[in-house]
Amino acid sequence: MFFDNVVVAGVVTVGLMLVFFAGFGLFIWKDSQKRK
């Protein structure tokens, strides 16, 4: 059970990081598109 909790926590952390970086990259991309 402990191992399952660790795996779930790791997957959630990685997922949040991916969503954060994707949103950050999309924001920068849209900002650079707007400047041109």
C-alpha positions as CSV (number, residue, x, y, z in Angstrom):
1,M,0.0,0.0,0.0
2,F,2.8,2.4,0.9
3,F,4.5,1.7,-2.5
4,D,1.2,2.5,-4.3
5,N,0.9,5.8,-2.5
6,V,4.5,6.7,-3.5
7,V,3.8,5.8,-7.1
8,V,0.6,7.8,-7.2
9,A,2.3,10.8,-5.5
10,G,5.1,10.6,-8.1
11,V,2.7,10.4,-11.0
12,V,0.7,13.3,-9.7
13,T,3.9,15.4,-9.2
14,V,5.2,14.6,-12.7
15,G,1.7,15.4,-14.2
16,L,1.5,18.7,-12.4
17,M,5.0,19.6,-13.6
18,L,4.2,18.7,-17.2
19,V,0.9,20.8,-17.1
20,F,2.8,23.7,-15.5
21,F,5.6,23.7,-18.1
22,A,3.1,23.2,-21.0
23,G,1.1,26.2,-19.8
24,F,4.2,28.3,-19.3
25,G,5.5,27.4,-22.7
26,L,2.2,28.0,-24.4
27,F,2.0,31.4,-22.6
28,I,5.5,32.4,-23.9
29,W,4.7,31.1,-27.4
30,K,1.4,33.1,-27.6
31,D,3.2,36.2,-26.2
32,S,6.0,35.9,-28.8
33,Q,3.3,35.4,-31.5
34,K,1.5,38.6,-30.4
35,R,4.7,40.7,-30.6
36,K,5.3,39.9,-34.3
